[in-house]
Amino acid sequence: MPAAEQRHATKEQQWRGADRCPTLCEQELVPEDSVLGWLWETCPVCNAEAHRLAGVPMAGAP
């Protein structure tokens, strides 16, 4: 979910059109559904938490 100039992860299935949305980095952010938003860098905290929840190690992790 693009928000606050990063790509964040959320457990919400319907974040488009939401006023605010909880993220895996424990923020409540306003989603920005724009083409450029998908090119922003990924939030490192959301990325790590998404990998942990999926049970998939991050690339380069021991």
Backbone as CSV, one residue per row, in Angstrom:
resi,resn,N_x,N_y,N_z,CA_x,CA_y,CA_z,C_x,C_y,C_z
1,MET,0.835,-1.162,0.000,0.000,0.000,0.000,0.889,1.238,0.000
2,PRO,0.878,2.054,-1.046,1.654,3.289,-1.040,1.074,4.298,-0.041
3,ALA,1.964,4.824,0.790,1.558,5.846,1.754,2.806,6.489,2.322
4,ALA,2.740,7.768,2.595,3.849,8.495,3.224,5.168,8.286,2.477
5,GLU,5.101,8.278,1.170,6.251,8.169,0.270,7.062,6.886,0.431
6,GLN,6.372,5.807,0.867,6.949,4.470,0.903,5.846,3.469,0.569
7,ARG,6.268,2.238,0.214,5.302,1.152,0.048,5.235,0.400,1.366
8,HIS,4.056,0.338,1.945,3.836,-0.312,3.235,3.029,-1.586,3.048
9,ALA,3.101,-2.450,4.060,2.285,-3.661,4.070,1.178,-3.484,5.105
10,THR,0.046,-4.095,4.809,-1.101,-4.043,5.710,-1.812,-5.386,5.661
11,LYS,-2.525,-5.705,6.718,-3.350,-6.923,6.737,-4.735,-6.648,6.155
12,GLU,-5.040,-5.372,5.920,-6.344,-4.993,5.379,-6.450,-5.390,3.907
13,GLN,-7.549,-6.026,3.540,-7.735,-6.411,2.147,-8.276,-5.259,1.305
14,GLN,-9.048,-4.381,1.921,-9.665,-3.265,1.199,-9.097,-1.942,1.703
15,TRP,-7.876,-1.608,1.316,-7.291,-0.353,1.759,-7.575,0.789,0.796
16,ARG,-7.880,0.466,-0.466,-8.160,1.534,-1.443,-9.411,2.305,-1.026
17,GLY,-9.270,3.612,-1.017,-10.405,4.455,-0.655,-10.561,4.666,0.839
18,ALA,-9.724,3.989,1.648,-9.809,4.163,3.102,-9.238,5.521,3.496
19,ASP,-9.799,6.106,4.553,-9.266,7.373,5.069,-7.898,7.151,5.693
20,ARG,-7.783,6.093,6.468,-6.525,5.715,7.114,-6.485,4.191,7.161
21,CYS,-5.271,3.661,7.213,-5.133,2.209,7.200,-3.969,1.811,8.105
22,PRO,-4.157,0.761,8.948,-3.059,0.303,9.788,-2.025,-0.449,8.951
23,THR,-0.764,-0.281,9.284,0.322,-0.931,8.557,1.053,-1.895,9.480
24,LEU,1.891,-2.736,8.894,2.669,-3.675,9.695,3.765,-2.981,10.488
25,CYS,4.077,-1.730,10.158,5.047,-0.956,10.939,4.337,-0.153,12.039
26,GLU,3.089,-0.523,12.310,2.292,0.031,13.405,2.005,1.525,13.277
27,GLN,1.764,1.966,12.037,1.330,3.341,11.791,-0.072,3.308,11.200
28,GLU,-0.803,4.376,11.340,-2.096,4.564,10.674,-1.844,5.587,9.581
29,LEU,-1.810,5.147,8.324,-1.443,6.031,7.226,-2.582,6.207,6.233
30,VAL,-2.522,7.297,5.490,-3.491,7.582,4.430,-2.980,6.940,3.145
31,PRO,-3.689,5.940,2.595,-3.245,5.299,1.358,-3.241,6.269,0.191
32,GLU,-2.233,6.133,-0.671,-2.130,6.941,-1.887,-2.098,5.974,-3.070
33,ASP,-3.202,5.822,-3.734,-3.295,4.879,-4.845,-2.909,5.582,-6.141
34,SER,-1.588,5.755,-6.320,-1.096,6.422,-7.516,-0.093,5.524,-8.220
35,VAL,0.125,5.767,-9.484,1.098,4.989,-10.253,2.494,5.189,-9.675
36,LEU,2.874,6.420,-9.372,4.203,6.685,-8.828,4.407,6.062,-7.450
37,GLY,3.347,5.942,-6.692,3.454,5.353,-5.357,3.995,3.933,-5.371
38,TRP,3.707,3.192,-6.411,4.189,1.808,-6.501,5.680,1.747,-6.807
39,LEU,6.293,2.878,-7.158,7.729,2.918,-7.429,8.541,3.360,-6.209
40,TRP,7.865,3.785,-5.144,8.556,4.211,-3.941,9.283,3.033,-3.290
41,GLU,10.252,3.332,-2.446,10.956,2.287,-1.711,10.012,1.624,-0.715
42,THR,10.311,0.375,-0.393,9.505,-0.379,0.564,9.916,-0.011,1.987
43,CYS,8.937,0.163,2.843,9.177,0.401,4.256,9.944,-0.802,4.814
44,PRO,11.136,-0.613,5.370,11.915,-1.755,5.837,11.257,-2.513,6.992
45,VAL,10.532,-1.818,7.851,9.862,-2.478,8.972,8.708,-3.334,8.459
46,CYS,7.901,-2.796,7.534,6.808,-3.572,6.942,7.357,-4.788,6.197
47,ASN,8.455,-4.595,5.475,9.056,-5.674,4.709,9.492,-6.807,5.634
48,ALA,10.200,-6.487,6.709,10.663,-7.499,7.656,9.491,-8.220,8.317
49,GLU,8.463,-7.480,8.711,7.301,-8.083,9.364,6.512,-8.968,8.391
50,ALA,6.383,-8.543,7.145,5.684,-9.355,6.135,6.429,-10.671,5.913
51,HIS,7.738,-10.612,5.844,8.529,-11.839,5.694,8.365,-12.742,6.919
52,ARG,8.376,-12.156,8.109,8.209,-12.932,9.338,6.844,-13.623,9.363
53,LEU,5.790,-12.874,9.027,4.434,-13.449,9.028,4.288,-14.557,7.996
54,ALA,4.958,-14.412,6.851,4.881,-15.414,5.794,5.811,-16.599,6.045
55,GLY,6.715,-16.455,7.025,7.667,-17.520,7.292,8.706,-17.674,6.213
56,VAL,9.011,-16.568,5.547,9.984,-16.573,4.450,11.150,-15.670,4.850
57,PRO,12.372,-16.220,4.895,13.500,-15.366,5.253,13.749,-14.293,4.221
58,MET,14.231,-13.158,4.681,14.584,-12.076,3.759,15.879,-12.435,3.062
59,ALA,16.026,-11.961,1.851,17.250,-12.211,1.079,18.447,-11.673,1.855
60,GLY,19.492,-12.477,1.942,20.704,-12.070,2.624,20.646,-12.253,4.129
61,ALA,19.491,-12.704,4.668,19.390,-12.925,6.110,20.018,-14.268,6.469
62,PRO,20.671,-14.352,7.630,21.288,-15.634,8.038,20.270,-16.699,8.346
